[in-house]
């Protein structure tokens, strides 16, 4: 939150009084955050922004560093490991997922020839990046042979889900990865979220969510 032009950061151990996510009406950087909140059953508000409203908020310095989304949850949701070695693995897998996040604008923004060019460039490195993840799955179903997920699992699921949105057969030769996706989609909270979220339609031609939220629309989730 902002107070007299300064960013107010909660002190160590202090929980925010309310959780609000502000982001555009697309399936991108906020997706793993919302799935973590749903899985952890943490109350939150999701506010859509865009257009003139976003430009004005950005100009008034409402957003830290001028970018969105403005909230990420890990430790409060119990999704960050306490063991230093496991922290290192989780952070590494998460960052590898970040390296694959160029799929987000391909699903949500690009059209026509630009879409095809970006899609080809993404999948030219996809198989290598996917193979880099396999050793970290271990015995699964989640990374580092865990039976329950950490925050890295949410990031990787999101980018792989977007990848198969634009190329449904891209994971057919990777049964361990498919097993990870299946286990993730069965998680309590996540399963219901995936069924209820807007669909990404007309990808590559006129990408949008269906139904399409409007700037200022809010979703209030209380558990």
Buried (B, 14 or more C-beta within 10 A) or exposed (E): EEEEEEEEEEEEEEEEEEBBBBBBBBBBBBBBBBBBBBBBEBEBBBBBBBEEBBEEBBEEEBBEEEEBBBBEBBEBBBBBBEEEEBEEBBBBBBEBBEEBBBBBBBBBBBEEEEBEEBBEEBBEEBEEBBEEBEEBBBEBBBBBEBEEBBBBBBBBBBBBBBBBBBBEEBBEEBEEBBEBBEBBBEBEBBBEBBEEBBEBEEBBEEBBBEEEBEBEBEEEBEE
